[in-house]
């Protein structure tokens, strides 16, 4: 059982680690939620290019509110030390509620869209830009490569990349833990609308899908998500059983409160919340209440803190509020990380799930965040709050790595 600290304050303390602690400037970052394929295909962004080039190509475009304001590309991930991530497939069907992403008119169309997104990841693998991580052996192999590169030991050369895909020097000090290696990714599905039948889920598992969130915004085929209410339908309960049978991770992000509590009752496998902030700090059903945080900490879950501005500060209005107006800076993410740590009584359940470029760009992020490379600054922000090096390493990547090691035993 969790030992909750009640009214006391969790104090980060230095503890034994089986691996040497890294200097903060070179710390590996695990980002638990990035919609990379969606950006590549629906936003038509070549994520192998430098961020300046991507933004330049979008000048004058008005079809999406974040044109010219993107923050994510593979070179910037490497610059910021984001050597591991959870990368998504996402395609939902139409409904009458708000959603920041396009809805298809049938599940078969949504399935076809996710297959196209999967093909983009395969192209990135073939080009040496990314590597899919499906199991414990793959995870350890990639971590060892990252460790060898940080230590200056020889590592296998990836397939040759065009020089324009290499990260520019933006002034970060210290060696990057992933300057040349492919970015490792765990494949996740955000919203299960594209799963036409349970056989499709098994096919997706064979393709490397390892995590799934049943809902997104509004009502879904299997479950209700953000701004909706009600539990799982009969098909949704069957989906939960199949996710558990396959040994997949259930992502409880975006589940409405009714589905959240039902999932915890019905599902007995491993759960995480890839990109989720705290309702006590930003009152909205998209965030977790303290009771929900306690419940999934009891299940040894990890919660990734997100950088979508409306999830960081209360009262944000999309396309109206600006980060400058409300004084939003990157350090605000530490408030949400720390809130989870206080509830848990330790730093074992907090991580980063930035959701950067999740249908928004710099117009809806902290004012002092230019690209995903700025995630390299989070460890120093945690240091300023009094967190010790071992706990900072856990939050930056160690908690999600530990979770996967245990889930994939």
Buried (B, 14 or more C-beta within 10 A) or exposed (E): EBEBBEEEEBEBEEEEEEEEEBEBBBBBBBBBBBBBBBBBBBBEBBBBBBBEBBBEBBEEEEEBBBBBBBBBBBBBBBBBBBBBBBBBBBBBBEBEBEBEBBBBEEBEBBBBBBBBBBEBBBBBBEBBBBBBBBEBEBBBBBBEBBBBBBEEEEBEEBEEBEEEBBBEEBEBEBBBBBBBBBBBBBBBBBBBBBBBEBEBBBBBBEBBBBBBBBBBBBBBBBBBBBBBEEBBBEBBBEBBBBBBEBEBBBBBBBBBBBBBBBBBEBBEBBBBBBBBBBBBBBEEBBBBBBEBBBBBBBBBBBBBBBBBBBBBBEEBEBEEBEBEEBEBBBBBBBBBBBBBBBBBBBBBBBBBBBBBBBBBBBBBBBBEBBBBBBBBBBBEBBBEBEBBBBBBBBBBBBBBBBBBEEBBE
